[in-house]
Amino acid sequence: MSVDSPLSWDTFLSISEASGLDVNDPHMEGLYAFLQGILPLLKTVHELDLTGADPATRYFPPQE
């Protein structure tokens, strides 16, 4: 587990438990590692300049 992580293991477990997940499931460590990889990518989204963007705008991907 990363020391510089924005999400500590204890916080992850607390959120997981509040969400109804079984914190004793052996897959929790894998899920935590997955989130550790995703969280830095979300910083890019946070830094987007959305000035003037309509908050009601929705993206609908093309249907096949």
Backbone as a ProteinNet text record, in pm:
[ID]
protein_1_A
[PRIMARY]
MSVDSPLSWDTFLSISEASGLDVNDPHMEGLYAFLQGILPLLKTVHELDLTGADPATRYFPPQE
[TERTIARY]
82.1	0	86.5	48.3	128.3	120.2	235.7	242.5	183.9	202.8	156.9	15.1	-56.7	-189.5	-287.9	-375.8	-480.5	-590.6	-588.3	-687.8	-616.3	-626.5	-560.6	-636.8	-568.5	-629.9	-748.8	-732.1	-840.5	-961.7	-937.6	-1048.3	-1116.3	-1036.5	-1091.4	-1182.9	-1136.3	-1217.6	-1344.8	-1334	-1450.7	-1555.5	-1510.7	-1602.6	-1661.3	-1578.4	-1624.5	-1731.7	-1707.7	-1804.9	-1935.2	-1925.2	-2044.8	-2121.8	-2051.3	-2114.5	-2172.9	-2155.4	-2211.8	-2119.9	-1991.8	-1897.7	-1844.2	-1806.6	-1747.9	-1599.9	-1561.4	-1421.9	-1327.9	-1380.7	-1297.3	-1274.3	-1335	-1317.8	-1172	-1109.4	-969.1	-946.2	-1050.1	-1037.2	-1027.2	-1046.4	-1040.9	-903.3	-797.9	-663.5	-645.3	-698.8	-691.6	-772.9	-889	-973.1	-903.9	-840.6	-767.1	-652.3	-578.8	-469.1	-521.8	-636.1	-698.3	-733.4	-793.7	-828.7	-706	-598.5	-474	-423.7	-448.9	-409	-501.7	-628.5	-728.9	-727	-706.5	-716.3	-627.1	-501.9	-420.5	-477.3	-544.2	-603.7	-721	-791.4	-905.2	-861.5	-737.2	-685.4	-691.6	-667	-674	-814.9	-914.9	-1053.6	-1082.6	-1031.9	-1053.3	-993.7	-886.1	-816.5	-874.9	-976.8	-1037.5	-1102.8	-1082.9	-1147.9	-1285	-1387.3	-1523.3	-1600	-1526.3	-1588.5	-1678.2	-1801.6	-1896.7	-1962.4	-1925	-1986.9	-2124.9	-2218	-2354.5	-2358.6	-2396.8	-2396.9	-2499.1	-2596.2	-2697.4	-2655.1	-2537.9	-2491.5	-2458	-2504.8	-2478.1	-2416.6	-2330.7	-2269.9	-2337.3	-2384.6	-2443.4	-2357.4	-2285.4	-2198.8	-2283.1	-2223.3	-2297.9	-2341.2	-2458.4	-2511.4	-2473	-2436.6	-2401.1	-2523.4
-117.9	0	124.2	218.7	338.7	431.2	484.4	576.1	711.8	755.9	886.5	883.7	779.6	761.2	863.8	916.4	1005.4	929.8	798.8	716	611.1	625.4	529.3	397.3	293.4	160.3	163.7	230.2	237.3	311.6	420.6	495.2	411.2	341.6	253.4	148.4	85.9	-16.1	43.7	161.7	227.4	257.8	312.7	342.5	213.4	111.1	-17.3	-77.3	-73.6	-129.1	-49.9	83.5	167.4	143.4	97.1	68.2	-72.4	-148.5	-282.2	-391.9	-360	-462.9	-540.6	-662.3	-747.5	-714.1	-642.6	-599.2	-715.5	-832.2	-949.9	-1032.6	-989.9	-1059.8	-1046.5	-1154.6	-1148.1	-1060.2	-1028.2	-944.7	-796	-759.6	-618.5	-558.3	-634.4	-581.7	-551.2	-635.4	-611.7	-490.2	-473.6	-358	-229.6	-235.2	-119.1	-82.8	-181.3	-157.6	-97.4	-144.6	-91.2	56	88.5	227.6	316.2	262.1	338.2	376.9	293.9	325.2	424.1	423.1	509.7	651.4	664.4	795.3	903.1	873.9	979	1024.7	935.4	971.1	1065.8	1054.4	1142.1	1285.7	1305.1	1439.8	1518.2	1452.2	1515.8	1568.7	1491.9	1533.9	1654.4	1652.1	1761.9	1892.5	1883.9	2002.6	2058.7	1995.8	2045.2	2181.4	2272.5	2403.1	2390.2	2392.9	2376.2	2507.5	2617.6	2748.8	2760.4	2794.9	2812.6	2684.3	2572.5	2445.5	2433.5	2387.8	2370.2	2247.3	2264.3	2148.4	2041.6	2077.6	1979.4	1900.6	1930.3	1859.9	1715.7	1625.3	1483.9	1425	1329.6	1259.1	1124.1	1096.4	967.6	903.1	797.5	733.5	676.9	671	616.3	472.3	442.2	306.6	225.8	102.5	12.9	-52.7
0	0	0	-83.6	-102.9	17.7	56.5	169.7	131.8	6.5	-38.8	-94.7	-68.9	-123.8	-68.1	-155.3	-106.8	-31.1	-39.7	26.9	110.6	241.5	329.1	329.7	370.6	380.3	476.7	590.3	689.3	634.5	562.8	502.6	396	315.8	213.4	276.5	382.9	449.6	507.9	564.4	623.2	515.5	402.4	292.1	235.4	222.5	170.4	259.5	388.3	482.8	479.1	473.1	466.4	336.6	233	104.2	98.8	204.9	211.3	161.5	139.2	95.5	215.4	191.2	294.5	304.8	409.9	423.7	451.6	482.3	506.7	379.8	270.6	143.5	98.6	56.6	14.4	-109.1	-182.4	-301.1	-267.2	-142.1	-103.2	-129.3	-108.9	-134	-282.2	-367.3	-511.2	-552.2	-491.5	-519.7	-474.2	-358.8	-307.6	-402.3	-448.4	-541.7	-672.4	-719	-840	-820.7	-706.8	-678.3	-667.8	-612.9	-602.3	-741.8	-840.2	-976.7	-1044.7	-1007.3	-1069	-1010.9	-881.6	-816.6	-878	-911	-974.8	-1109.8	-1181.1	-1309.5	-1291.5	-1180.5	-1155.2	-1130.1	-1089.4	-1068.4	-1198.5	-1310	-1441	-1466.6	-1430.4	-1448.2	-1359.3	-1238.2	-1143.6	-1195.7	-1271.4	-1320.2	-1450	-1505.6	-1628.8	-1606.4	-1700.2	-1693.7	-1759.9	-1680.4	-1730.3	-1728.9	-1727.8	-1729.5	-1852.6	-1829.3	-1938.4	-1985.3	-1929.5	-1969.6	-1906.6	-1983.8	-1934.7	-1844.6	-1718.6	-1627.4	-1664.8	-1747.3	-1786.5	-1910.1	-1965	-2083.9	-2049.6	-2129.6	-2107.5	-2233.1	-2211.7	-2324.8	-2339.5	-2458.1	-2490.6	-2597.8	-2564.2	-2664.3	-2778.6	-2895.3	-3010.5	-2984.5	-3027.2	-3012.9	-3135.2	-3111.9	-3223.9	-3280.1
[MASK]
++++++++++++++++++++++++++++++++++++++++++++++++++++++++++++++++

